[in-house]
Amino acid sequence: MKRKRADRGDGWKRISKYRFVLQSSEIETFQGHASLIYFDEVREPLWVPYAGQSICIVDDSYSWLQLFPQGARHAATVMFNAQGEIVQWYIDICKRTFVDEQGVLWYEDLYLDIIFLPGDKIELIDVDELDEALEQGIISDDEYNLAWNEASALLTRLEEQRFPLVLLAEQYRASLLAQMPLAEA
């Protein structure tokens, strides 16, 4: 199972300068953690294919809002362009999230992911990675089933437009930007 750091402090070579802020949230509409990565400078933009087009998800002045709902089996990343417009949602299905002794938020990725653009189709990806992880004994049958159950529930909520995090994205981005440390010169 892949473990990922919310702050991307794992040496992402594409990024030259970035800033990060993390906060816990206990408001009625969202309990969990919210973080924002602000990409001040990148060595090169990152373009990804989606629905027959290429979408830039990382470039100078882009930001990624990450929402980690308490007790949920997913982490949502909302990617914003330099103008503050949402360019893509990316939902990682995960076993759990946790904060380590150094205060770093981690999540254990269960391979399945959901991608969607505002007002566009919804796509489940990396089914092959999940199947391979099971075949190779990297995950258990229970973890495999957990991933499928979570993905199925999320796909239903997304298709029915009942995914609550959609309504929170811009609010949390604005709140975290206000807390963001100033860029170093």
CYANA upper distance limits for C-alpha pairs under 8 A (distance plus 0.5 A):
  1 MET  CA    108 GLU  CA      7.04
  1 MET  CA    109 ASP  CA      6.74
  1 MET  CA    110 LEU  CA      6.86
  1 MET  CA    111 TYR  CA      8.34
  1 MET  CA    133 ALA  CA      8.12
  1 MET  CA    138 ILE  CA      6.60
  1 MET  CA    139 ILE  CA      6.95
  2 LYS  CA    108 GLU  CA      6.26
  2 LYS  CA    109 ASP  CA      5.68
  2 LYS  CA    110 LEU  CA      7.72
  2 LYS  CA    111 TYR  CA      8.31
  3 ARG  CA    106 TRP  CA      7.18
  3 ARG  CA    107 TYR  CA      6.18
  3 ARG  CA    108 GLU  CA      5.03
  3 ARG  CA    109 ASP  CA      6.50
  4 LYS  CA      8 ARG  CA      8.01
  4 LYS  CA    106 TRP  CA      6.03
  4 LYS  CA    107 TYR  CA      5.92
  4 LYS  CA    108 GLU  CA      6.98
  4 LYS  CA    109 ASP  CA      7.60
  5 ARG  CA      9 GLY  CA      7.02
  5 ARG  CA     10 ASP  CA      7.53
  5 ARG  CA    104 VAL  CA      7.57
  5 ARG  CA    105 LEU  CA      6.54
  5 ARG  CA    106 TRP  CA      5.04
  5 ARG  CA    107 TYR  CA      7.16
  6 ALA  CA     35 SER  CA      7.93
  6 ALA  CA     66 GLN  CA      8.12
  6 ALA  CA    104 VAL  CA      7.81
  6 ALA  CA    105 LEU  CA      5.97
  6 ALA  CA    106 TRP  CA      6.24
  6 ALA  CA    107 TYR  CA      7.97
  7 ASP  CA     20 PHE  CA      6.77
  7 ASP  CA     35 SER  CA      8.48
  7 ASP  CA     37 ILE  CA      7.36
  7 ASP  CA    104 VAL  CA      7.97
  7 ASP  CA    105 LEU  CA      8.00
  8 ARG  CA     12 TRP  CA      7.27
 14 ARG  CA     42 VAL  CA      6.34
 14 ARG  CA     43 ARG  CA      5.80
 14 ARG  CA     44 GLU  CA      6.82
 14 ARG  CA     45 PRO  CA      8.47
 15 ILE  CA     39 PHE  CA      7.63
 15 ILE  CA     41 GLU  CA      6.94
 15 ILE  CA     42 VAL  CA      4.91
 15 ILE  CA     43 ARG  CA      6.48
 15 ILE  CA     44 GLU  CA      8.48
 16 SER  CA     40 ASP  CA      8.20
 16 SER  CA     41 GLU  CA      5.77
 16 SER  CA     42 VAL  CA      5.52
 16 SER  CA     43 ARG  CA      6.59
 17 LYS  CA     39 PHE  CA      6.82
 17 LYS  CA     40 ASP  CA      5.80
 17 LYS  CA     41 GLU  CA      5.50
 17 LYS  CA     42 VAL  CA      7.32
 18 TYR  CA     37 ILE  CA      7.30
 18 TYR  CA     38 TYR  CA      5.97
 18 TYR  CA     39 PHE  CA      4.95
 18 TYR  CA     40 ASP  CA      5.63
 18 TYR  CA     41 GLU  CA      7.32
 19 ARG  CA     37 ILE  CA      6.27
 19 ARG  CA     38 TYR  CA      5.66
 19 ARG  CA     39 PHE  CA      7.17
 19 ARG  CA     40 ASP  CA      7.86
 19 ARG  CA    180 MET  CA      7.73
 19 ARG  CA    181 PRO  CA      7.57
 19 ARG  CA    183 ALA  CA      7.71
 20 PHE  CA     35 SER  CA      7.68
 20 PHE  CA     36 LEU  CA      6.17
 20 PHE  CA     37 ILE  CA      5.10
 20 PHE  CA     38 TYR  CA      6.85
 20 PHE  CA    180 MET  CA      7.43
 20 PHE  CA    181 PRO  CA      8.42
 21 VAL  CA     35 SER  CA      6.01
 21 VAL  CA     36 LEU  CA      5.96
 21 VAL  CA     37 ILE  CA      7.34
 21 VAL  CA    176 LEU  CA      7.22
 21 VAL  CA    179 GLN  CA      7.65
 21 VAL  CA    180 MET  CA      6.41
 21 VAL  CA    181 PRO  CA      8.32
 22 LEU  CA     33 HIS  CA      7.57
 22 LEU  CA     34 ALA  CA      6.36
 22 LEU  CA     35 SER  CA      4.70
 22 LEU  CA     36 LEU  CA      7.14
 22 LEU  CA    176 LEU  CA      8.24
 23 GLN  CA     33 HIS  CA      6.25
 23 GLN  CA     34 ALA  CA      6.01
 23 GLN  CA     35 SER  CA      6.77
 23 GLN  CA    176 LEU  CA      8.45
 24 SER  CA     31 GLN  CA      8.06
 24 SER  CA     32 GLY  CA      6.22
 24 SER  CA     33 HIS  CA      4.80
 24 SER  CA     34 ALA  CA      6.74
 25 SER  CA     30 PHE  CA      6.94
 25 SER  CA     31 GLN  CA      5.59
 25 SER  CA     32 GLY  CA      5.82
 25 SER  CA     33 HIS  CA      6.24
 25 SER  CA     34 ALA  CA      7.59
 26 GLU  CA     30 PHE  CA      6.83
 26 GLU  CA     31 GLN  CA      5.01
 26 GLU  CA     32 GLY  CA      7.24
 27 ILE  CA     31 GLN  CA      6.58
 30 PHE  CA     69 PRO  CA      7.36
 31 GLN  CA     69 PRO  CA      6.38
 31 GLN  CA     70 GLN  CA      6.10
 32 GLY  CA     67 LEU  CA      8.07
 32 GLY  CA     68 PHE  CA      6.09
 32 GLY  CA     69 PRO  CA      4.94
 32 GLY  CA     70 GLN  CA      4.72
 33 HIS  CA     67 LEU  CA      6.58
 33 HIS  CA     68 PHE  CA      5.56
 33 HIS  CA     69 PRO  CA      6.98
 33 HIS  CA     70 GLN  CA      7.83
 34 ALA  CA     65 LEU  CA      7.66
 34 ALA  CA     66 GLN  CA      6.13
 34 ALA  CA     67 LEU  CA      5.16
 34 ALA  CA     68 PHE  CA      6.68
 34 ALA  CA    172 TYR  CA      7.85
 35 SER  CA     65 LEU  CA      6.26
 35 SER  CA     66 GLN  CA      5.63
 35 SER  CA     67 LEU  CA      7.18
 35 SER  CA    176 LEU  CA      7.64
 36 LEU  CA     63 SER  CA      7.25
 36 LEU  CA     64 TRP  CA      6.08
 36 LEU  CA     65 LEU  CA      5.01
 36 LEU  CA     66 GLN  CA      6.71
 36 LEU  CA    173 ARG  CA      7.39
 36 LEU  CA    176 LEU  CA      6.81
 36 LEU  CA    177 LEU  CA      8.00
 37 ILE  CA     63 SER  CA      5.97
 37 ILE  CA     64 TRP  CA      5.66
 37 ILE  CA     65 LEU  CA      7.09
 38 TYR  CA     61 SER  CA      7.07
 38 TYR  CA     62 TYR  CA      6.67
 38 TYR  CA     63 SER  CA      4.87
 38 TYR  CA     64 TRP  CA      7.13
 39 PHE  CA     58 VAL  CA      8.02
 39 PHE  CA     59 ASP  CA      7.45
 39 PHE  CA     60 ASP  CA      6.26
 39 PHE  CA     61 SER  CA      5.80
 39 PHE  CA     62 TYR  CA      5.98
 39 PHE  CA     63 SER  CA      6.38
 40 ASP  CA     60 ASP  CA      5.83
 40 ASP  CA     61 SER  CA      5.59
 40 ASP  CA     62 TYR  CA      8.02
 40 ASP  CA    183 ALA  CA      8.04
 41 GLU  CA     59 ASP  CA      7.69
 41 GLU  CA     60 ASP  CA      5.26
 41 GLU  CA     61 SER  CA      7.51
 42 VAL  CA     58 VAL  CA      8.21
 42 VAL  CA     59 ASP  CA      6.37
 42 VAL  CA     60 ASP  CA      6.17
 44 GLU  CA     59 ASP  CA      7.44
 45 PRO  CA     56 CYS  CA      7.30
 45 PRO  CA     57 ILE  CA      8.12
 45 PRO  CA     58 VAL  CA      5.86
 45 PRO  CA     59 ASP  CA      5.06
 45 PRO  CA     60 ASP  CA      8.17
 46 LEU  CA     56 CYS  CA      6.14
 46 LEU  CA     57 ILE  CA      6.33
 46 LEU  CA     58 VAL  CA      5.50
 46 LEU  CA     59 ASP  CA      7.24
 47 TRP  CA     54 SER  CA      6.48
 47 TRP  CA     55 ILE  CA      5.77
 47 TRP  CA     56 CYS  CA      4.74
 47 TRP  CA     57 ILE  CA      6.62
 47 TRP  CA     58 VAL  CA      7.89
 48 VAL  CA     54 SER  CA      5.91
 48 VAL  CA     55 ILE  CA      5.82
 48 VAL  CA     56 CYS  CA      6.91
 48 VAL  CA     57 ILE  CA      7.71
 49 PRO  CA     53 GLN  CA      6.13
 49 PRO  CA     54 SER  CA      4.97
 49 PRO  CA     55 ILE  CA      6.78
 50 TYR  CA     54 SER  CA      6.60
 50 TYR  CA     55 ILE  CA      7.41
 55 ILE  CA     87 VAL  CA      7.92
 56 CYS  CA     87 VAL  CA      8.20
 57 ILE  CA     62 TYR  CA      8.08
 57 ILE  CA     79 MET  CA      6.72
 57 ILE  CA     80 PHE  CA      7.98
 57 ILE  CA     81 ASN  CA      7.73
 57 ILE  CA     87 VAL  CA      7.35
 57 ILE  CA     88 GLN  CA      7.76
 58 VAL  CA     62 TYR  CA      6.40
 58 VAL  CA     63 SER  CA      8.18
 58 VAL  CA     81 ASN  CA      8.24
 59 ASP  CA     81 ASN  CA      8.20
 59 ASP  CA     82 ALA  CA      8.37
 60 ASP  CA     82 ALA  CA      7.62
 61 SER  CA     81 ASN  CA      7.63
 61 SER  CA     82 ALA  CA      5.33
 62 TYR  CA     79 MET  CA      7.97
 62 TYR  CA     80 PHE  CA      6.17
 62 TYR  CA     81 ASN  CA      5.14
 62 TYR  CA     82 ALA  CA      5.25
 62 TYR  CA     84 GLY  CA      8.22
 63 SER  CA     79 MET  CA      6.54
 63 SER  CA     80 PHE  CA      5.73
 63 SER  CA     81 ASN  CA      7.20
 63 SER  CA     82 ALA  CA      8.04
 64 TRP  CA     77 THR  CA      6.77
 64 TRP  CA     78 VAL  CA      6.06
 64 TRP  CA     79 MET  CA      5.08
 64 TRP  CA     80 PHE  CA      6.63
 65 LEU  CA     77 THR  CA      6.03
 65 LEU  CA     78 VAL  CA      5.55
 65 LEU  CA     79 MET  CA      6.98
 65 LEU  CA     80 PHE  CA      8.37
 65 LEU  CA    169 ALA  CA      7.79
 65 LEU  CA    172 TYR  CA      8.16
 65 LEU  CA    173 ARG  CA      6.64
 66 GLN  CA     75 ALA  CA      7.40
 66 GLN  CA     76 ALA  CA      6.06
 66 GLN  CA     77 THR  CA      4.86
 66 GLN  CA     78 VAL  CA      6.83
 67 LEU  CA     75 ALA  CA      6.30
 67 LEU  CA     76 ALA  CA      5.65
 67 LEU  CA     77 THR  CA      6.94
 67 LEU  CA    165 LEU  CA      8.27
 68 PHE  CA     72 ALA  CA      7.98
 68 PHE  CA     74 HIS  CA      7.48
 68 PHE  CA     75 ALA  CA      5.33
 68 PHE  CA     76 ALA  CA      7.16
 68 PHE  CA     97 THR  CA      7.90
 69 PRO  CA     74 HIS  CA      8.03
 69 PRO  CA     75 ALA  CA      7.61
 71 GLY  CA     96 ARG  CA      8.14
 72 ALA  CA     96 ARG  CA      7.96
 73 ARG  CA     93 ILE  CA      6.44
 73 ARG  CA     94 CYS  CA      5.50
 73 ARG  CA     95 LYS  CA      6.09
 73 ARG  CA     96 ARG  CA      6.49
 73 ARG  CA    147 ALA  CA      8.47
 73 ARG  CA    150 GLU  CA      7.00
 74 HIS  CA     91 ILE  CA      7.06
 74 HIS  CA     92 ASP  CA      5.96
 74 HIS  CA     93 ILE  CA      4.89
 74 HIS  CA     94 CYS  CA      5.49
 74 HIS  CA     95 LYS  CA      8.14
 74 HIS  CA     96 ARG  CA      8.24
 74 HIS  CA    150 GLU  CA      8.13
 75 ALA  CA     91 ILE  CA      6.17
 75 ALA  CA     92 ASP  CA      5.74
 75 ALA  CA     93 ILE  CA      7.14
 75 ALA  CA     94 CYS  CA      7.51
 75 ALA  CA    107 TYR  CA      8.37
 76 ALA  CA     89 TRP  CA      7.55
 76 ALA  CA     90 TYR  CA      6.36
 76 ALA  CA     91 ILE  CA      4.82
 76 ALA  CA     92 ASP  CA      6.83
 77 THR  CA     89 TRP  CA      6.31
 77 THR  CA     90 TYR  CA      5.60
 77 THR  CA     91 ILE  CA      6.59
 78 VAL  CA     86 ILE  CA      7.30
 78 VAL  CA     87 VAL  CA      8.30
 78 VAL  CA     88 GLN  CA      6.57
 78 VAL  CA     89 TRP  CA      5.15
 78 VAL  CA     90 TYR  CA      6.94
 78 VAL  CA    169 ALA  CA      7.54
 79 MET  CA     86 ILE  CA      6.24
 79 MET  CA     87 VAL  CA      6.16
 79 MET  CA     88 GLN  CA      5.77
 79 MET  CA     89 TRP  CA      6.78
 79 MET  CA     90 TYR  CA      8.47
 80 PHE  CA     84 GLY  CA      5.79
 80 PHE  CA     85 GLU  CA      5.66
 80 PHE  CA     86 ILE  CA      4.92
 80 PHE  CA     87 VAL  CA      6.06
 80 PHE  CA     88 GLN  CA      7.89
 81 ASN  CA     85 GLU  CA      5.96
 81 ASN  CA     86 ILE  CA      7.03
 81 ASN  CA     87 VAL  CA      6.91
 86 ILE  CA    117 LEU  CA      8.40
 86 ILE  CA    118 PRO  CA      7.66
 87 VAL  CA    117 LEU  CA      6.85
 87 VAL  CA    118 PRO  CA      7.84
 88 GLN  CA    115 ILE  CA      7.68
 88 GLN  CA    116 PHE  CA      6.50
 88 GLN  CA    117 LEU  CA      5.20
 88 GLN  CA    118 PRO  CA      7.46
 89 TRP  CA    114 ILE  CA      8.48
 89 TRP  CA    115 ILE  CA      6.14
 89 TRP  CA    116 PHE  CA      5.78
 89 TRP  CA    117 LEU  CA      6.53
 89 TRP  CA    118 PRO  CA      8.32
 90 TYR  CA    113 ASP  CA      7.42
 90 TYR  CA    114 ILE  CA      6.28
 90 TYR  CA    115 ILE  CA      5.18
 90 TYR  CA    116 PHE  CA      7.28
 91 ILE  CA    113 ASP  CA      5.97
 91 ILE  CA    114 ILE  CA      5.50
 91 ILE  CA    115 ILE  CA      6.92
 92 ASP  CA    109 ASP  CA      7.05
 92 ASP  CA    110 LEU  CA      8.03
 92 ASP  CA    111 TYR  CA      7.79
 92 ASP  CA    112 LEU  CA      7.00
 92 ASP  CA    113 ASP  CA      5.24
 92 ASP  CA    114 ILE  CA      7.25
 93 ILE  CA    109 ASP  CA      6.65
 93 ILE  CA    110 LEU  CA      6.01
 93 ILE  CA    111 TYR  CA      7.17
 93 ILE  CA    112 LEU  CA      6.06
 93 ILE  CA    113 ASP  CA      6.35
 93 ILE  CA    147 ALA  CA      6.67
 93 ILE  CA    150 GLU  CA      7.42
 93 ILE  CA    151 ALA  CA      7.17
 94 CYS  CA    107 TYR  CA      7.07
 94 CYS  CA    108 GLU  CA      5.81
 94 CYS  CA    109 ASP  CA      4.84
 94 CYS  CA    110 LEU  CA      5.26
 94 CYS  CA    111 TYR  CA      8.12
 94 CYS  CA    147 ALA  CA      7.62
 95 LYS  CA    107 TYR  CA      8.00
 95 LYS  CA    108 GLU  CA      5.95
 95 LYS  CA    109 ASP  CA      6.92
 95 LYS  CA    110 LEU  CA      6.68
 95 LYS  CA    143 GLU  CA      7.75
 95 LYS  CA    146 LEU  CA      8.23
 95 LYS  CA    147 ALA  CA      8.14
 96 ARG  CA    107 TYR  CA      6.28
 96 ARG  CA    108 GLU  CA      6.12
 96 ARG  CA    109 ASP  CA      8.48
 97 THR  CA    105 LEU  CA      7.56
 97 THR  CA    106 TRP  CA      6.07
 97 THR  CA    107 TYR  CA      4.70
 97 THR  CA    108 GLU  CA      6.93
 98 PHE  CA    105 LEU  CA      6.18
 98 PHE  CA    106 TRP  CA      5.89
 98 PHE  CA    107 TYR  CA      6.91
 99 VAL  CA    103 GLY  CA      6.06
 99 VAL  CA    104 VAL  CA      5.82
 99 VAL  CA    105 LEU  CA      4.81
 99 VAL  CA    106 TRP  CA      6.62
100 ASP  CA    104 VAL  CA      5.93
100 ASP  CA    105 LEU  CA      7.02
100 ASP  CA    106 TRP  CA      7.94
110 LEU  CA    130 LEU  CA      7.46
110 LEU  CA    143 GLU  CA      8.03
110 LEU  CA    144 TYR  CA      8.23
110 LEU  CA    147 ALA  CA      6.63
111 TYR  CA    126 ASP  CA      6.71
111 TYR  CA    127 VAL  CA      7.94
111 TYR  CA    129 GLU  CA      6.50
111 TYR  CA    130 LEU  CA      5.77
111 TYR  CA    147 ALA  CA      8.49
112 LEU  CA    124 LEU  CA      7.63
112 LEU  CA    125 ILE  CA      6.56
112 LEU  CA    126 ASP  CA      5.71
112 LEU  CA    127 VAL  CA      6.38
112 LEU  CA    129 GLU  CA      8.01
112 LEU  CA    130 LEU  CA      6.80
112 LEU  CA    147 ALA  CA      7.29
112 LEU  CA    148 TRP  CA      8.40
112 LEU  CA    151 ALA  CA      7.80
113 ASP  CA    124 LEU  CA      6.33
113 ASP  CA    125 ILE  CA      5.78
113 ASP  CA    126 ASP  CA      6.85
113 ASP  CA    151 ALA  CA      8.26
114 ILE  CA    122 ILE  CA      7.52
114 ILE  CA    123 GLU  CA      6.10
114 ILE  CA    124 LEU  CA      5.05
114 ILE  CA    125 ILE  CA      6.59
114 ILE  CA    151 ALA  CA      8.15
114 ILE  CA    155 LEU  CA      8.43
115 ILE  CA    122 ILE  CA      6.48
115 ILE  CA    123 GLU  CA      5.79
115 ILE  CA    124 LEU  CA      7.06
115 ILE  CA    125 ILE  CA      8.03
116 PHE  CA    120 ASP  CA      6.80
116 PHE  CA    121 LYS  CA      6.55
116 PHE  CA    122 ILE  CA      5.23
116 PHE  CA    123 GLU  CA      6.85
117 LEU  CA    121 LYS  CA      7.51
117 LEU  CA    122 ILE  CA      8.07
122 ILE  CA    155 LEU  CA      8.20
122 ILE  CA    158 LEU  CA      8.22
122 ILE  CA    159 GLU  CA      8.12
124 LEU  CA    151 ALA  CA      8.49
126 ASP  CA    130 LEU  CA      7.07
127 VAL  CA    131 ASP  CA      6.75
128 ASP  CA    132 GLU  CA      6.59
129 GLU  CA    133 ALA  CA      6.61
130 LEU  CA    134 LEU  CA      6.90
130 LEU  CA    144 TYR  CA      7.63
131 ASP  CA    135 GLU  CA      6.71
132 GLU  CA    136 GLN  CA      6.49
133 ALA  CA    137 GLY  CA      6.64
133 ALA  CA    138 ILE  CA      5.46
133 ALA  CA    139 ILE  CA      6.27
134 LEU  CA    138 ILE  CA      6.49
134 LEU  CA    139 ILE  CA      5.72
134 LEU  CA    140 SER  CA      6.83
134 LEU  CA    141 ASP  CA      7.49
134 LEU  CA    144 TYR  CA      7.25
139 ILE  CA    143 GLU  CA      6.45
139 ILE  CA    144 TYR  CA      7.17
140 SER  CA    144 TYR  CA      6.69
141 ASP  CA    145 ASN  CA      6.66
142 ASP  CA    146 LEU  CA      6.51
143 GLU  CA    147 ALA  CA      6.66
144 TYR  CA    148 TRP  CA      6.98
145 ASN  CA    149 ASN  CA      6.51
146 LEU  CA    150 GLU  CA      6.58
147 ALA  CA    151 ALA  CA      6.58
148 TRP  CA    152 SER  CA      6.48
149 ASN  CA    153 ALA  CA      6.70
150 GLU  CA    154 LEU  CA      6.65
151 ALA  CA    155 LEU  CA      6.52
152 SER  CA    156 THR  CA      6.78
153 ALA  CA    157 ARG  CA      6.84
154 LEU  CA    158 LEU  CA      6.51
154 LEU  CA    163 PHE  CA      7.89
155 LEU  CA    159 GLU  CA      6.51
156 THR  CA    160 GLU  CA      6.60
157 ARG  CA    161 GLN  CA      6.39
157 ARG  CA    162 ARG  CA      5.24
157 ARG  CA    163 PHE  CA      5.75
158 LEU  CA    162 ARG  CA      6.40
158 LEU  CA    163 PHE  CA      5.87
164 PRO  CA    168 LEU  CA      7.76
165 LEU  CA    169 ALA  CA      6.90
168 LEU  CA    172 TYR  CA      6.62
169 ALA  CA    173 ARG  CA      6.65
170 GLU  CA    174 ALA  CA      6.69
171 GLN  CA    175 SER  CA      6.76
172 TYR  CA    176 LEU  CA      6.51
173 ARG  CA    177 LEU  CA      6.48
174 ALA  CA    178 ALA  CA      6.83
175 SER  CA    179 GLN  CA      7.26
176 LEU  CA    180 MET  CA      6.60
